[in-house]
C-alpha cells in the first residue's frame, strides 16, 4: 500500500522561494518546448502526412504502413 506525505516543507525566506519559483517556471517552459517540438516537429509531421495517405498511395511510393517511421527518419536525417 502506498502512502503520501502532505506536509511538504516550504522555504521560509522570500528570496529562496523566488529563486525556486523562477527555476520551476523555467524548467516547465523548457519541457513544454520539448513537447511542442515532439508533437509538431518535422518527424511527427511527416508521419502524420504519410499516415493520412491510403494504402494505394503508399504502395505507389513503395511503402507499407510498417515502413512509415523508417521512411520519416530517413527523410529527417538523410540516412
C-alpha positions in Angstrom: 0.0 0.0 0.0 1.3 3.4 -0.9 1.5 6.4 1.4 1.9 10.1 0.5 3.3 12.9 2.6 1.2 16.0 2.7 3.4 18.1 4.9 5.9 19.3 2.3 8.2 22.0 3.8 8.3 25.3 2.0 11.2 27.8 2.2 10.8 30.4 4.8 12.7 33.2 3.1 11.1 35.1 0.2 14.4 35.1 -1.7 14.8 31.3 -1.8 11.1 31.0 -2.7 11.5 33.4 -5.6 14.5 31.5 -7.0 12.7 28.2 -6.7 9.6 29.6 -8.4 11.7 31.0 -11.2 13.6 27.8 -11.7 10.4 25.8 -11.6 8.9 28.1 -14.2 12.0 27.8 -16.5 12.1 24.0 -16.3 8.4 23.9 -17.0 8.8 26.1 -20.1 11.8 24.0 -21.2 9.8 20.8 -21.0 6.8 22.4 -22.8 9.1 23.4 -25.6 10.4 19.9 -25.9 6.9 18.5 -26.0 5.8 21.0 -28.7 8.8 20.1 -30.8 8.0 16.4 -30.5 4.4 17.0 -31.4 4.9 19.5 -34.2 8.4 18.7 -35.4 9.4 17.5 -38.9 9.4 13.8 -37.9 5.9 13.9 -36.4 4.5 16.0 -39.3 6.0 13.6 -41.9 4.5 10.6 -40.0 1.0 12.3 -39.8 1.1 13.1 -43.6 2.1 9.6 -44.5 -0.5 8.0 -42.2 -3.2 10.1 -43.9 -2.4 8.5 -47.2 -4.3 5.5 -48.5 -2.6 2.1 -48.8 -2.6 2.5 -52.6 -0.8 5.9 -52.4 1.7 4.4 -50.0 2.2 1.4 -52.4 2.8 3.9 -55.2 5.6 5.3 -53.1 7.0 1.8 -52.4 6.0 1.9 -48.7 3.8 0.0 -46.4 2.3 1.3 -43.1 5.1 -0.5 -41.2 7.7 1.4 -43.2 6.4 4.9 -42.3 8.7 5.5 -39.2 11.8 4.4 -41.0 11.0 6.5 -44.0 10.3 9.6 -41.9 13.6 9.1 -40.0 15.5 8.7 -43.3 13.9 11.9 -44.6 14.8 13.8 -41.4 18.4 12.7 -41.1 19.2 11.9 -44.7 20.1 8.3 -43.9 
